[in-house]
């Protein structure tokens, strides 16, 4: 902190926040996770305008600070130190739908709930995350894994243009029609763009809600909850509904019952099928979920029609800021019931051995890869930075603990779960995840094929030669 000259602060329309030494380090910045907050930032800037961002860049260069742009504040590994200029983009939160062009423009600080509200109010939807609090731009820069994966592919596949402020203080718009290094930058921003500049907005496609053919304007959801003793049944059920048709998302969640449950803290398995189509079609395709054994052994059975704009609300408890949380994931082509059972037992042991990890959750999501393979068959699809389009199963580990000393055990636990799901796979199937879900020991080749990693490093040298911005893939 002593190295930062606070007498030379820029004059901004936005706000400047100096470090508050009266607060604990982990409260110096409001983020979803304390992970990565090592020290108080040298300075927090909340810009109102792009001119403010230009001034922040100039100040950071003079003071030898590294800029960390933040949208929703959900980046778990992005480090904050005394040499960080924390650029909080929360005022760049405008979301505008153009019904005529069927596009939506999303500000760099807008979160998913704002995108959902704007789109559905105009009779549209698009690809978005399953968390209301996640920053839309940050999600796209780090992979863009959406809820409607089977129908439309990744979020990155529907980005049309990106507005960015570069390290040399240039404000520019890049699109799929750009040329040369501008085009290379656009493609990298679609999936691996953290650290290449400050994205102030982007524009993406939207789709008419009527295309989903929803019954009574609701998304069909069938949910069965099982006790820990029925893990074998739940695992076999997950296997039996593979592969799902494009409108269907199948998830299996291992969690502990909330405080309001009849048995708070008890381990449970939540099996959910979400169908983005007519209810009668959904019921026909999921008849196995209405048969004797699953019904007789479930402790809760529910079928509901949920308005699309409320579909994420059931996960709001995951969005609270604070505590230590890490997200890691593995994209795989398939899984087997014995692997699911083994992962459940690992999770059960971990959350039993560490009292502060009870909210740790592991999730399996499965979607059709039909659209993904179709996109992969186009030159535009191949140019986007996602290299697991042939994999329909996504294993997600959300490690959530309250004591810093649990970190090592949590890291080992997440690595072990990923290894379980990746075992017995084809030799030609290298490990894959997305930037937003990398762990502390992840290597670049776990995210992208070798030539893309080389391309990223070259782009970084071109667009950010002084390493002004933090990059997760370095």
C-alpha positions as CSV (number, residue, x, y, z in Angstrom):
1,X,0.0,0.0,0.0
2,X,2.9,2.4,0.7
3,X,3.9,2.2,-2.9
4,X,0.6,3.7,-4.1
5,X,0.6,7.5,-4.3
6,X,-2.8,8.4,-3.1
7,X,-2.2,12.1,-3.7
8,X,-2.4,11.5,-7.5
9,X,-5.8,10.0,-7.6
10,X,-7.8,10.4,-10.9
11,X,-10.8,12.8,-11.0
12,X,-13.8,10.6,-11.8
13,X,-17.6,10.8,-12.2
14,X,-17.6,7.6,-10.3
15,X,-16.3,6.7,-6.8
16,X,-12.9,6.0,-5.4
17,X,-12.7,3.8,-2.3
18,X,-9.4,3.7,-0.3
19,X,-8.7,0.5,1.8
20,X,-10.4,0.4,5.1
21,X,-8.1,-0.9,7.7
22,X,-10.8,-1.0,10.4
23,X,-12.4,-4.0,8.6
24,X,-11.1,-7.5,8.4
25,X,-9.2,-8.2,5.1
26,X,-12.0,-10.5,3.8
27,X,-14.6,-7.8,4.2
28,X,-12.5,-5.3,2.1
29,X,-14.5,-6.3,-1.0
30,X,-17.9,-7.8,-1.2
31,X,-17.5,-11.0,-3.2
32,X,-19.3,-14.3,-3.5
33,X,-16.3,-16.0,-2.0
34,X,-13.4,-15.0,0.3
35,X,-11.2,-17.2,-1.9
36,X,-8.5,-15.1,-3.5
37,X,-8.8,-12.1,-1.1
38,X,-5.3,-12.1,0.2
39,X,-5.0,-8.4,1.1
40,X,-7.0,-5.2,0.9
41,X,-6.9,-3.8,-2.7
42,X,-4.7,-0.7,-3.2
43,X,-7.8,1.1,-4.5
44,X,-11.4,0.3,-5.5
45,X,-12.9,2.3,-8.4
46,X,-16.6,2.2,-9.2
47,X,-16.7,3.9,-12.7
48,X,-19.7,5.6,-14.0
49,X,-18.4,6.1,-17.6
50,X,-15.9,4.6,-20.0
51,X,-13.9,7.8,-19.5
52,X,-13.6,6.8,-15.8
53,X,-12.2,3.4,-16.9
54,X,-9.6,5.2,-19.1
55,X,-8.5,7.2,-16.2
56,X,-8.3,4.1,-14.0
57,X,-6.1,2.5,-16.6
58,X,-3.8,5.5,-16.6
59,X,-3.6,5.6,-12.8
60,X,-2.9,1.8,-12.6
61,X,0.0,2.1,-15.1
62,X,1.6,5.0,-13.2
63,X,1.3,3.2,-9.8
64,X,2.3,-0.3,-11.2
65,X,-1.1,-1.8,-10.1
66,X,-2.9,-4.7,-11.7
67,X,-6.5,-4.1,-12.7
68,X,-9.1,-6.7,-11.8
69,X,-12.5,-5.9,-13.5
70,X,-15.5,-7.3,-11.6
71,X,-19.1,-7.7,-12.7
72,X,-21.1,-10.0,-10.5
73,X,-18.2,-10.7,-8.1
74,X,-18.4,-14.5,-8.5
75,X,-14.8,-15.1,-9.7
76,X,-13.4,-17.5,-7.0
77,X,-9.7,-17.5,-8.0
78,X,-9.1,-13.9,-9.1
79,X,-6.6,-12.7,-6.5
80,X,-6.9,-9.4,-4.6
81,X,-3.7,-8.0,-3.2
82,X,-2.2,-4.7,-2.1
83,X,-1.2,-4.2,-5.8
84,X,-4.7,-4.7,-7.1
85,X,-6.9,-1.9,-8.5
86,X,-10.4,-3.4,-8.1
87,X,-12.6,-2.1,-10.9
88,X,-16.2,-2.6,-9.8
89,X,-18.4,-2.4,-12.9
90,X,-21.8,-2.6,-11.0
91,X,-23.0,0.7,-12.6
92,X,-22.6,-0.7,-16.1
93,X,-25.7,-2.7,-15.5
94,X,-28.0,-1.6,-18.3
95,X,-29.8,-4.3,-20.2
96,X,-31.6,-3.3,-23.4
97,X,-33.7,-5.6,-25.7
98,X,-34.1,-4.7,-29.4
99,X,-37.2,-6.6,-30.4
100,X,-36.9,-5.7,-34.1
101,X,-33.3,-7.0,-34.3
102,X,-33.9,-9.8,-31.8
103,X,-30.9,-8.9,-29.7
104,X,-30.1,-7.9,-26.2
105,X,-27.2,-5.6,-25.1
106,X,-25.9,-6.3,-21.6
107,X,-23.7,-4.0,-19.6
108,X,-20.4,-5.3,-18.1
109,X,-21.8,-5.2,-14.6
110,X,-25.3,-6.6,-15.3
111,X,-26.3,-9.9,-13.5
112,X,-28.4,-12.8,-14.7
113,X,-31.6,-11.7,-13.0
114,X,-31.5,-8.4,-14.9
115,X,-31.0,-10.2,-18.2
116,X,-33.9,-12.6,-17.5
117,X,-36.2,-9.8,-16.5
118,X,-35.5,-7.6,-19.5
119,X,-35.8,-10.5,-22.0
120,X,-39.0,-12.1,-20.6
121,X,-40.7,-8.8,-20.3
122,X,-40.3,-8.3,-24.0
123,X,-41.4,-11.9,-24.8
124,X,-37.9,-13.3,-25.4
125,X,-35.3,-15.5,-23.8
126,X,-31.7,-16.2,-24.4
127,X,-28.9,-18.4,-23.0
128,X,-28.1,-17.6,-19.4
129,X,-26.6,-19.1,-16.3
130,X,-28.6,-20.8,-13.6
131,X,-27.6,-18.3,-10.9
132,X,-29.4,-14.9,-10.7
133,X,-26.4,-13.2,-9.2
134,X,-23.7,-14.2,-11.7
135,X,-22.4,-11.4,-13.9
136,X,-23.4,-12.1,-17.5
137,X,-20.3,-10.7,-19.1
138,X,-18.0,-12.5,-16.7
139,X,-19.8,-15.8,-17.3
140,X,-19.3,-15.4,-21.1
141,X,-15.7,-14.4,-20.8
142,X,-15.0,-17.5,-18.7
143,X,-16.9,-20.1,-20.7
144,X,-20.6,-19.2,-20.9
145,X,-22.2,-22.4,-19.6
146,X,-26.0,-21.9,-19.8
147,X,-29.2,-23.7,-18.6
148,X,-30.5,-24.2,-22.2
149,X,-27.4,-25.9,-23.4
150,X,-29.2,-28.7,-25.2
151,X,-31.3,-26.3,-27.3
152,X,-28.9,-23.6,-28.1
153,X,-25.3,-24.5,-27.1
154,X,-23.1,-22.2,-25.1
155,X,-23.7,-18.6,-24.3
156,X,-20.6,-17.7,-26.3
157,X,-22.3,-19.1,-29.5
158,X,-24.8,-16.2,-29.5
159,X,-22.6,-13.2,-28.9
160,X,-22.7,-10.8,-31.8
161,X,-20.5,-7.9,-30.6
162,X,-18.3,-6.9,-27.7
163,X,-17.4,-3.4,-26.5
164,X,-14.0,-3.3,-24.8
165,X,-11.5,-0.9,-23.3
166,X,-8.0,-2.1,-24.0
167,X,-4.8,-1.6,-22.0
168,X,-3.6,1.1,-24.4
169,X,-6.8,3.1,-23.5
170,X,-8.6,2.3,-26.8
171,X,-12.4,1.9,-26.8
172,X,-13.4,-0.5,-29.6
173,X,-16.2,-2.8,-30.8
174,X,-15.2,-6.2,-32.0
175,X,-17.6,-8.6,-33.8
176,X,-17.5,-11.8,-35.9
177,X,-17.1,-9.6,-38.9
178,X,-14.0,-7.9,-37.6
179,X,-10.6,-8.6,-39.2
180,X,-7.1,-9.5,-38.2
181,X,-6.2,-9.1,-34.5
182,X,-9.7,-7.6,-33.8
183,X,-11.3,-10.8,-35.0
184,X,-8.9,-12.9,-33.0
185,X,-9.7,-10.8,-29.9
186,X,-13.5,-11.3,-30.4
187,X,-13.2,-15.0,-30.6
188,X,-10.9,-15.2,-27.5
189,X,-13.4,-13.0,-25.6
190,X,-16.0,-15.7,-26.3
191,X,-14.9,-18.2,-23.7
192,X,-11.4,-17.2,-22.6
193,X,-11.4,-13.5,-22.4
194,X,-10.6,-12.7,-18.8
195,X,-7.6,-10.4,-18.7
196,X,-7.7,-9.1,-22.3
197,X,-9.4,-5.7,-21.4
198,X,-12.4,-4.2,-19.7
199,X,-15.7,-5.3,-21.4
200,X,-18.2,-2.6,-20.9
201,X,-21.1,-4.3,-22.8
202,X,-21.9,-7.0,-25.3
203,X,-24.7,-7.9,-27.6
204,X,-26.2,-11.3,-28.1
205,X,-29.1,-13.0,-29.8
206,X,-32.5,-13.5,-28.2
207,X,-35.3,-16.0,-29.1
208,X,-39.1,-15.7,-29.0
209,X,-40.6,-17.3,-25.8
210,X,-43.3,-18.8,-28.0
211,X,-40.7,-21.0,-29.6
212,X,-40.4,-23.1,-26.4
213,X,-44.1,-24.1,-26.6
214,X,-44.4,-24.0,-22.8
215,X,-47.6,-25.3,-21.2
216,X,-49.3,-22.4,-19.4
217,X,-46.1,-20.3,-19.8
218,X,-44.3,-22.6,-17.4
219,X,-41.2,-24.7,-17.6
220,X,-42.0,-28.4,-16.7
221,X,-40.0,-29.6,-13.7
222,X,-40.1,-33.1,-12.1
223,X,-38.2,-33.5,-8.9
224,X,-37.6,-36.5,-6.7
225,X,-35.7,-36.3,-3.4
226,X,-34.1,-39.5,-2.0
227,X,-32.4,-40.2,1.3
228,X,-28.7,-41.3,1.3
229,X,-29.7,-45.0,1.5
230,X,-31.2,-44.7,-2.0
231,X,-28.0,-43.4,-3.8
232,X,-27.9,-46.6,-5.9
233,X,-31.4,-46.1,-7.1
234,X,-30.8,-42.4,-7.9
235,X,-27.6,-43.2,-9.7
236,X,-29.3,-45.9,-11.8
237,X,-32.1,-43.5,-12.6
238,X,-29.7,-40.9,-13.8
239,X,-28.1,-43.4,-16.1
240,X,-31.4,-44.6,-17.5
241,X,-32.5,-41.2,-18.8
242,X,-29.2,-40.7,-20.8
243,X,-28.9,-39.2,-23.3
244,X,-31.6,-36.6,-22.8
245,X,-33.4,-35.0,-25.8
246,X,-32.5,-31.4,-26.6
247,X,-35.2,-29.7,-24.5
248,X,-34.3,-31.7,-21.4
249,X,-31.8,-31.0,-18.7
250,X,-31.2,-33.8,-16.1
251,X,-29.5,-33.0,-12.8
252,X,-28.5,-35.0,-9.8
253,X,-27.4,-33.1,-6.7
254,X,-25.8,-34.4,-3.5
255,X,-26.5,-31.9,-0.7
256,X,-27.4,-31.8,3.0
257,X,-31.0,-30.9,3.9
258,X,-31.6,-27.2,4.9
259,X,-32.3,-26.0,8.4
260,X,-36.1,-25.9,7.6
261,X,-36.2,-29.6,6.6
262,X,-37.6,-32.3,8.9
263,X,-34.1,-33.7,9.3
264,X,-31.7,-30.7,9.0
265,X,-28.3,-31.6,7.8
266,X,-29.3,-35.0,6.6
267,X,-27.6,-36.1,3.3
268,X,-30.0,-36.2,0.4
269,X,-30.0,-36.7,-3.3
270,X,-32.1,-34.4,-5.5
271,X,-33.0,-35.8,-8.9
272,X,-34.5,-33.2,-11.2
273,X,-35.6,-33.1,-14.8
274,X,-36.3,-29.7,-16.4
275,X,-38.1,-29.7,-19.7
276,X,-38.2,-26.6,-22.0
277,X,-41.2,-27.7,-24.0
278,X,-44.8,-28.9,-23.6
279,X,-45.8,-30.7,-20.4
280,X,-47.4,-33.7,-22.2
281,X,-44.2,-34.2,-24.3
282,X,-42.1,-34.0,-21.1
283,X,-44.3,-36.6,-19.3
284,X,-44.1,-39.0,-22.3
285,X,-40.3,-38.7,-22.4
286,X,-39.9,-39.2,-18.6
287,X,-42.3,-42.0,-18.0
288,X,-39.7,-43.8,-15.9
289,X,-40.0,-41.0,-13.3
290,X,-43.7,-42.0,-12.7
291,X,-43.1,-45.7,-12.1
292,X,-43.3,-47.7,-8.9
293,X,-39.9,-48.0,-7.4
294,X,-38.7,-44.4,-7.8
295,X,-42.0,-43.1,-6.4
296,X,-42.2,-45.5,-3.5
297,X,-38.7,-44.8,-2.3
298,X,-38.5,-41.1,-2.8
299,X,-39.1,-38.9,0.3
300,X,-40.5,-36.2,-1.8
301,X,-42.0,-36.1,-5.3
302,X,-43.0,-32.9,-7.1
303,X,-44.0,-31.8,-10.6
304,X,-44.5,-28.1,-11.2
305,X,-44.8,-25.6,-14.0
306,X,-42.4,-22.7,-13.2
307,X,-42.4,-19.4,-15.1
308,X,-39.1,-19.1,-17.0
309,X,-38.3,-15.8,-15.2
310,X,-38.6,-17.6,-11.8
311,X,-36.7,-20.8,-12.7
312,X,-33.4,-19.7,-11.1
313,X,-35.1,-18.5,-7.9
314,X,-34.8,-21.9,-6.2
315,X,-31.0,-21.6,-6.2
316,X,-30.8,-18.1,-4.6
317,X,-29.4,-19.6,-1.4
318,X,-26.2,-20.3,-3.3
319,X,-25.8,-16.6,-4.2
320,X,-25.0,-15.2,-0.7
321,X,-21.7,-13.4,-0.5
322,X,-19.0,-14.4,2.0
323,X,-17.4,-17.6,3.3
324,X,-14.9,-19.7,1.3
325,X,-16.3,-21.1,-1.9
326,X,-14.6,-22.8,-4.8
327,X,-16.2,-24.1,-8.0
328,X,-14.5,-26.7,-10.1
329,X,-15.9,-28.9,-12.9
330,X,-15.2,-31.6,-15.4
331,X,-16.9,-32.1,-18.8
332,X,-17.2,-35.8,-19.6
333,X,-18.9,-37.8,-22.4
334,X,-20.7,-40.2,-20.1
335,X,-20.8,-41.5,-16.5
336,X,-21.8,-44.8,-14.9
337,X,-23.9,-45.4,-11.8
338,X,-20.9,-46.9,-9.9
339,X,-19.0,-43.6,-10.4
340,X,-21.9,-41.6,-9.1
341,X,-22.1,-43.8,-6.1
342,X,-18.4,-43.5,-5.4
343,X,-18.5,-39.7,-5.7
344,X,-21.5,-39.6,-3.3
345,X,-19.5,-41.5,-0.7
346,X,-16.5,-39.2,-1.1
347,X,-18.8,-36.2,-0.6
348,X,-20.5,-37.8,2.4
349,X,-17.1,-38.5,4.1
350,X,-15.7,-35.0,3.3
351,X,-18.8,-33.2,4.7
352,X,-18.9,-35.5,7.8
353,X,-15.2,-35.0,8.6
354,X,-15.2,-31.2,8.3
355,X,-17.9,-29.4,10.3
356,X,-17.6,-26.2,8.3
357,X,-18.3,-27.9,4.9
358,X,-21.9,-28.9,5.3
359,X,-23.0,-26.6,2.4
360,X,-20.6,-28.3,0.0
361,X,-22.5,-29.7,-3.0
362,X,-21.7,-31.9,-6.0
363,X,-23.9,-31.7,-9.1
364,X,-24.2,-33.7,-12.3
365,X,-25.9,-32.0,-15.2
366,X,-26.7,-33.8,-18.5
367,X,-27.8,-32.2,-21.7
368,X,-28.1,-33.2,-25.4
369,X,-24.9,-32.6,-27.4
370,X,-26.8,-32.5,-30.7
371,X,-26.8,-28.7,-31.0
372,X,-23.2,-28.6,-29.7
373,X,-22.0,-30.9,-32.5
374,X,-24.0,-28.8,-35.1
375,X,-22.2,-25.7,-33.9
376,X,-18.9,-27.5,-33.9
377,X,-19.5,-28.2,-37.6
378,X,-19.3,-24.5,-38.5
379,X,-16.2,-22.4,-38.8
380,X,-17.7,-19.8,-36.4
381,X,-18.4,-22.5,-33.8
382,X,-14.9,-23.8,-34.0
383,X,-13.5,-20.3,-33.6
384,X,-15.2,-19.9,-30.1
385,X,-13.1,-20.9,-27.1
386,X,-14.8,-24.0,-25.9
387,X,-13.3,-27.5,-26.6
388,X,-15.7,-29.9,-25.1
389,X,-18.7,-29.8,-27.4
390,X,-18.8,-33.6,-27.7
391,X,-19.4,-34.0,-23.9
392,X,-22.9,-33.9,-22.6
393,X,-22.3,-34.5,-18.9
394,X,-21.0,-31.7,-16.6
395,X,-19.7,-32.7,-13.1
396,X,-19.7,-29.6,-10.8
397,X,-18.1,-29.4,-7.4
398,X,-19.1,-26.4,-5.2
399,X,-16.8,-26.5,-2.1
400,X,-18.2,-24.2,0.6
401,X,-16.4,-23.9,4.0
402,X,-16.0,-21.3,6.7
403,X,-12.5,-21.9,7.9
404,X,-9.4,-20.9,5.9
405,X,-7.5,-23.9,7.2
406,X,-10.0,-26.2,5.4
407,X,-8.8,-25.0,2.0
408,X,-6.2,-27.8,1.5
409,X,-8.7,-30.6,2.3
410,X,-11.3,-28.9,0.0
411,X,-8.9,-28.7,-2.9
412,X,-8.0,-32.3,-2.5
413,X,-11.7,-33.3,-2.3
414,X,-12.5,-31.4,-5.5
415,X,-9.6,-32.9,-7.3
416,X,-10.6,-36.4,-6.2
417,X,-14.2,-36.0,-7.4
418,X,-13.0,-34.7,-10.8
419,X,-10.6,-37.7,-11.1
420,X,-13.4,-40.1,-10.3
421,X,-15.6,-38.8,-13.1
422,X,-12.7,-38.7,-15.5
423,X,-11.6,-42.3,-15.0
424,X,-12.3,-45.1,-17.4
425,X,-12.8,-42.6,-20.3
426,X,-11.4,-42.9,-23.8
427,X,-7.7,-42.3,-24.0
428,X,-8.4,-39.6,-26.6
429,X,-10.5,-37.7,-24.1
430,X,-8.3,-35.2,-22.3
431,X,-9.5,-33.5,-19.2
432,X,-11.7,-30.5,-19.9
433,X,-13.3,-27.6,-17.9
434,X,-14.0,-23.9,-18.5
435,X,-12.0,-20.9,-17.2
436,X,-14.7,-20.0,-14.7
437,X,-14.4,-23.4,-13.0
438,X,-10.7,-23.9,-12.8
439,X,-9.0,-24.9,-9.6
440,X,-5.9,-23.7,-7.9
441,X,-3.8,-26.4,-9.6
442,X,-5.5,-26.4,-13.0
443,X,-3.3,-26.3,-16.1
444,X,-4.1,-24.6,-19.4
445,X,-4.4,-27.9,-21.2
446,X,-7.3,-28.8,-18.9
447,X,-9.2,-25.9,-20.4
448,X,-8.2,-25.7,-24.1
449,X,-6.4,-27.6,-26.8
450,X,-2.7,-26.7,-27.1
451,X,-2.9,-24.4,-30.1
452,X,-5.6,-22.2,-28.3
453,X,-3.4,-21.8,-25.3
454,X,-0.6,-20.6,-27.5
455,X,-3.0,-18.3,-29.3
456,X,-4.1,-16.8,-25.9
457,X,-0.6,-16.1,-24.9
458,X,0.1,-14.4,-28.2
459,X,-3.1,-12.3,-27.9
460,X,-2.1,-11.3,-24.4
461,X,1.2,-10.1,-25.6
462,X,-0.5,-8.1,-28.3
463,X,-3.4,-6.6,-26.4
464,X,-1.9,-6.4,-22.9
465,X,1.9,-6.4,-23.3
466,X,2.5,-4.9,-19.8
467,X,0.2,-7.5,-18.0
468,X,-2.0,-4.7,-16.8
469,X,-4.9,-7.2,-16.3
470,X,-5.0,-10.4,-14.2
471,X,-5.3,-13.5,-16.4
472,X,-6.6,-16.8,-14.9
473,X,-4.9,-19.0,-17.6
474,X,-1.4,-17.6,-17.0
